[in-house]
Amino acid sequence: MRRGGLILCGGRSRRMGQPKAWLDFGGEPLLVRVARRLATALENQGLLVVVAAPHQNLPDLTADHLRLGGMEIRLVHDDRPDRGPLVGLAVGLAEAARRGIQRVYATSVDVPFLAADWVRFLFDRAEEEGGFDVVMPEAQGFRHPLAAVYCAASVAWAAERLIAADRMRPVFLLDQPDLRGRTIPEEELRRVDPALATLRNLNTPEDYERALADESAAGSVERAALADSADRDDSASGCETG
Ligand SMILES: Nc1nc2c(ncn2[C@@H]2O[C@H](COP(=O)(O)OP(=O)(O)OP(=O)(O)O)[C@@H](O)[C@H]2O)c(=O)[nH]1
């Protein structure tokens, strides 16, 4: 089965006050970080579709530049601007289906802690029991359509139908009679992503600052652990030679 990834990065970033795709995170734009993490979950194979607003200026996303191995990256644009993420999903899923991708993990661009295990877990759940069209996490009292796995062809159609009916909430995809949908409960999600870090999205400058601080604290802990284990290695070799 061919798997793909879909990153939505249109939208207005009104609360953030600057385009989220370009936010610097660990020395690279947030879109690049999220693309890299999603590509890791897909083992750098298949297709990554980025759906932008018309004329949106984005960081360089060529696969060579990102060193994403055999992964293909396609940039497409909303054909109905400013109508929200359901349009981005419809356009991106249709593109994936045209390119022979069966299922897609769809994410927003503002999730710096997206976990590869979460993505793989949802694909696995989608492939159970004859296959599901929609696999959507349900956690912290909400359903999360922008952290979910979709069957590209069937859900692209259903999204168009919802748009035509002016039912613009992606969560409605779960209730379509011709789609096989399932939600994944929080306790199962926490087994692969204990803090639900994948769901941590950045909407405001405060969210961004807190995320940067947490990333930097996590980096310090990691560096301290590495230094500690290097010290222990030194002392161990000291014993051996003594
Ligand atoms: N392609 C596309 N993506 C969208 C659209 N609207 C929102 N998104 C993306 O969907 C995700 C969630 O968007 P929101 O945080 O709800 O909206 P936003 O426009 O980013 O921010 P606000 O203006 O503050 O609401 C983000 O990754 C957005 O980039 C859209 O019309 N088209």
The ligand as a Tripos MOL2 file, in Angstrom:
@<TRIPOS>MOLECULE
LIG
   32    34     1     0     0
SMALL
NO_CHARGES

@<TRIPOS>ATOM
      1 N1         -4.5900   24.9560    2.4720 N.pl3     1 LIG1
      2 C1         -5.2670   25.5480    3.4460 C.ar      1 LIG1
      3 N2         -4.8780   25.3840    4.7090 N.ar      1 LIG1
      4 C2         -5.5650   26.0150    5.6810 C.ar      1 LIG1
      5 C3         -6.6590   26.8610    5.4230 C.ar      1 LIG1
      6 N3         -7.1170   27.3670    6.6010 N.ar      1 LIG1
      7 C4         -6.3340   26.8540    7.5470 C.ar      1 LIG1
      8 N4         -5.3910   26.0480    7.0010 N.ar      1 LIG1
      9 C5         -4.3600   25.3000    7.7060 C.3       1 LIG1
     10 O1         -5.0210   24.4830    8.6420 O.3       1 LIG1
     11 C6         -4.2850   24.4380    9.8530 C.3       1 LIG1
     12 C7         -5.1520   24.9040   10.9970 C.3       1 LIG1
     13 O2         -5.4810   26.2330   10.7700 O.3       1 LIG1
     14 P1         -5.9720   27.2070   11.9280 P.3       1 LIG1
     15 O3         -4.9460   27.2690   13.0000 O.co2     1 LIG1
     16 O4         -7.3330   26.8110   12.3190 O.co2     1 LIG1
     17 O5         -6.0700   28.5750   11.1540 O.3       1 LIG1
     18 P2         -4.9140   29.5620   10.7270 P.3       1 LIG1
     19 O6         -5.4110   30.2780    9.5220 O.co2     1 LIG1
     20 O7         -3.5960   28.8730   10.5970 O.co2     1 LIG1
     21 O8         -4.8160   30.5790   11.9490 O.3       1 LIG1
     22 P3         -5.8680   31.6840   12.4400 P.3       1 LIG1
     23 O9         -5.9790   32.7150   11.3610 O.co2     1 LIG1
     24 O10        -5.2480   32.2460   13.6700 O.co2     1 LIG1
     25 O11        -7.1700   30.9510   12.6980 O.co2     1 LIG1
     26 C8         -3.0470   25.2910    9.6450 C.3       1 LIG1
     27 O12        -1.9790   24.4360    9.2770 O.3       1 LIG1
     28 C9         -3.4300   26.1960    8.4960 C.3       1 LIG1
     29 O13        -2.2860   26.5400    7.7400 O.3       1 LIG1
     30 C10        -7.0600   27.0330    4.0590 C.ar      1 LIG1
     31 O14        -8.0120   27.7570    3.7200 O.2       1 LIG1
     32 N5         -6.3270   26.3550    3.1280 N.ar      1 LIG1
@<TRIPOS>BOND
     1     1     2 1
     2     2     3 ar
     3     2    32 ar
     4     3     4 ar
     5     4     5 ar
     6     4     8 ar
     7     5     6 ar
     8     5    30 ar
     9     6     7 ar
    10     7     8 ar
    11     8     9 1
    12     9    10 1
    13     9    28 1
    14    10    11 1
    15    11    12 1
    16    11    26 1
    17    12    13 1
    18    13    14 1
    19    14    15 2
    20    14    16 1
    21    14    17 1
    22    17    18 1
    23    18    19 2
    24    18    20 1
    25    18    21 1
    26    21    22 1
    27    22    23 2
    28    22    24 1
    29    22    25 1
    30    26    27 1
    31    26    28 1
    32    28    29 1
    33    30    31 2
    34    30    32 ar
@<TRIPOS>SUBSTRUCTURE
     1 LIG1         1 GROUP 0 **** ****
